[in-house]
Amino acid sequence: MAKLFWVAVILLAGVYGWGYASLNESAAIHFLNDMETMTANGDAQGLCDLLTDDMQVSILDHTSGKDQVTTGGKAVACEQIRSTAPAMALLKATIEVQREKLKVQRTLLKPWTMDVSYTEKRHTNVQRAGIELNTESEDKLTLIRTFSGVKIKYLASEAWLAD
């Protein structure tokens, strides 16, 4: 009975330890950079695959002169991704991203979950359309470690034009 107890303790420590060790600030930065690469390549399906089935999205975009609000779940997020990501690759857009004030929060009771917040400054140059755009946003994500990799469970963003 004691051996079974210690095996259970070791397995539980391994599960908690792996989730806790694999979700850290450097993992968050790597995840966000991979998303940028997928966006630049127009990989809409790859981006949608990064979302959990029960994810929630809340985006307030002030960059177009008319506020655009996007709220909902994975279907809404994927619809928006499918309408914008391929255009970025087709129009040969280059994107420079600078993230500041990156903050990672974890709790002991959810070792496979990480809350990430940051300010993002983005310079987008759409070569084929002759458009340059500078934006800034405040972003919040909840990332979870699944058996198939890190995924987004929650995304909130407010973006506006920057100088």
Backbone torsions as a table, in degrees:
resi	resn	phi	psi	omega
1	MET	NA	-39.5	179.9
2	ALA	-66.0	-37.6	178.7
3	LYS	-63.5	-42.1	178.9
4	LEU	-62.2	-40.9	177.7
5	PHE	-60.6	-46.9	-177.3
6	TRP	-69.4	-34.2	175.4
7	VAL	-63.8	-43.4	178.3
8	ALA	-63.6	-41.5	179.0
9	VAL	-63.0	-44.7	-179.8
10	ILE	-65.1	-43.0	177.3
11	LEU	-62.6	-43.7	179.1
12	LEU	-63.4	-43.2	177.8
13	ALA	-63.3	-38.1	177.9
14	GLY	-64.7	-44.0	178.8
15	VAL	-63.2	-48.8	178.8
16	TYR	-64.3	-45.5	-177.4
17	GLY	-63.0	-43.0	-179.3
18	TRP	-64.1	-45.8	178.3
19	GLY	-62.4	-43.8	-177.9
20	TYR	-67.9	-41.7	-178.1
21	ALA	-72.8	-30.7	-175.2
22	SER	-87.2	-11.5	176.7
23	LEU	-114.0	99.0	-179.9
24	ASN	-143.3	-176.3	-176.5
25	GLU	-60.2	-42.6	-179.1
26	SER	-68.0	-34.6	175.9
27	ALA	-65.8	-38.2	178.1
28	ALA	-64.4	-44.5	179.4
29	ILE	-63.0	-44.1	178.9
30	HIS	-61.0	-44.0	178.8
31	PHE	-60.2	-47.4	-179.2
32	LEU	-64.6	-39.2	177.7
33	ASN	-65.8	-39.2	176.2
34	ASP	-62.7	-38.4	177.0
35	MET	-62.8	-41.1	178.7
36	GLU	-61.8	-41.5	178.8
37	THR	-63.8	-44.5	178.1
38	MET	-61.2	-40.9	179.2
39	THR	-63.4	-46.5	-179.6
40	ALA	-63.1	-31.7	179.2
41	ASN	-86.6	-2.9	179.5
42	GLY	73.1	24.5	-176.0
43	ASP	-83.5	75.1	-177.5
44	ALA	-62.6	-41.9	-178.5
45	GLN	-65.8	-40.8	177.4
46	GLY	-61.2	-40.5	177.8
47	LEU	-66.1	-42.6	178.8
48	CYS	-64.6	-32.7	178.4
49	ASP	-67.3	-16.1	178.7
50	LEU	-83.3	-1.5	-177.5
51	LEU	-102.4	138.0	174.0
52	THR	-72.7	157.8	-179.1
53	ASP	-63.4	-28.5	-178.2
54	ASP	-104.2	20.7	-177.5
55	MET	-65.4	156.7	176.6
56	GLN	-125.9	140.4	-179.4
57	VAL	-127.4	142.6	176.4
58	SER	-145.2	106.6	-176.8
59	ILE	-124.3	131.3	173.8
60	LEU	-120.2	113.5	-173.5
61	ASP	-113.7	115.1	179.2
62	HIS	-102.0	11.9	-168.9
63	THR	-83.5	-13.6	-174.0
64	SER	-102.7	4.5	-177.3
65	GLY	93.0	-23.1	175.8
66	LYS	-127.0	124.9	-178.1
67	ASP	-59.5	132.0	176.1
68	GLN	-116.9	129.0	-178.9
69	VAL	-115.1	130.3	176.2
70	THR	-125.3	119.4	175.9
71	THR	-137.6	149.5	178.0
72	GLY	146.8	-152.5	-177.1
73	GLY	-112.2	-154.7	-175.5
74	LYS	-61.6	-40.0	-178.4
75	ALA	-61.1	-42.6	179.2
76	VAL	-66.2	-45.5	-179.8
77	ALA	-62.6	-44.1	-179.7
78	CYS	-67.1	-34.9	176.6
79	GLU	-61.0	-44.6	179.0
80	GLN	-67.2	-41.8	178.6
81	ILE	-61.4	-45.0	-178.7
82	ARG	-65.6	-24.7	-180.0
83	SER	-88.2	-18.3	-176.8
84	THR	-112.7	-39.2	-173.8
85	ALA	-60.7	-47.1	-180.0
86	PRO	-62.2	-32.1	179.6
87	ALA	-65.9	-34.4	179.5
88	MET	-61.9	-42.8	179.5
89	ALA	-72.1	-41.6	-177.8
90	LEU	-63.4	-39.5	-178.5
91	LEU	-86.7	4.7	179.1
92	LYS	57.8	46.3	179.3
93	ALA	-75.0	138.4	170.9
94	THR	-112.3	139.9	-174.8
95	ILE	-127.6	128.4	173.2
96	GLU	-112.7	125.2	-175.8
97	VAL	-120.5	136.0	174.4
98	GLN	-127.9	122.8	178.9
99	ARG	-106.5	135.2	179.3
100	GLU	-128.7	162.0	176.5
101	LYS	55.0	38.2	178.9
102	LEU	-65.1	127.3	-179.2
103	LYS	-132.5	130.1	180.0
104	VAL	-117.8	130.0	178.4
105	GLN	-123.5	137.2	179.6
106	ARG	-133.2	157.4	172.1
107	THR	-128.8	150.2	-179.7
108	LEU	-65.8	-29.1	-177.1
109	LEU	-78.4	-13.8	178.7
110	LYS	-130.2	74.8	-174.5
111	PRO	-68.9	-16.8	-178.6
112	TRP	-101.6	18.2	-178.0
113	THR	-130.7	142.1	179.2
114	MET	-143.0	131.9	173.7
115	ASP	-97.7	130.6	-177.1
116	VAL	-125.2	134.2	173.9
117	SER	-136.0	150.0	-178.1
118	TYR	-167.5	162.4	170.8
119	THR	-101.5	132.7	-178.6
120	GLU	-119.9	128.0	173.7
121	LYS	-107.8	127.1	-173.0
122	ARG	-129.0	130.4	173.1
123	HIS	-113.0	117.1	179.7
124	THR	-112.8	129.0	177.6
125	ASN	-120.1	111.2	178.7
126	VAL	-97.4	94.6	-171.8
127	GLN	-58.1	-48.5	-175.3
128	ARG	-68.1	-21.5	179.7
129	ALA	-104.2	-6.2	-179.7
130	GLY	66.3	35.7	-176.3
131	ILE	-116.8	134.3	170.4
132	GLU	-121.3	136.5	-175.1
133	LEU	-138.9	128.9	174.5
134	ASN	-110.9	124.2	179.3
135	THR	-130.2	161.5	174.5
136	GLU	-135.5	145.4	180.0
137	SER	-145.7	156.2	171.0
138	GLU	-109.2	119.7	-173.3
139	ASP	-122.2	145.1	175.1
140	LYS	-135.3	133.2	179.1
141	LEU	-132.1	148.2	164.9
142	THR	-114.5	117.7	179.5
143	LEU	-105.6	141.6	175.6
144	ILE	-127.4	145.3	175.3
145	ARG	-88.0	122.3	174.7
146	THR	-113.6	174.8	178.4
147	PHE	-68.5	-18.8	179.0
148	SER	-100.8	7.1	177.6
149	GLY	125.4	-173.4	-180.0
150	VAL	-82.6	137.7	-179.5
151	LYS	-136.0	161.0	179.1
152	ILE	-94.0	125.3	176.1
153	LYS	-99.9	-28.9	-178.5
154	TYR	-146.8	137.2	176.5
155	LEU	-139.0	126.2	174.1
156	ALA	-130.7	136.7	-178.2
157	SER	-150.5	141.6	169.6
158	GLU	-128.2	123.0	-175.0
159	ALA	-123.0	148.5	177.8
160	TRP	-147.1	166.1	177.1
161	LEU	-71.6	142.9	178.9
162	ALA	-121.4	164.3	178.5
163	ASP	-74.4	NA	NA
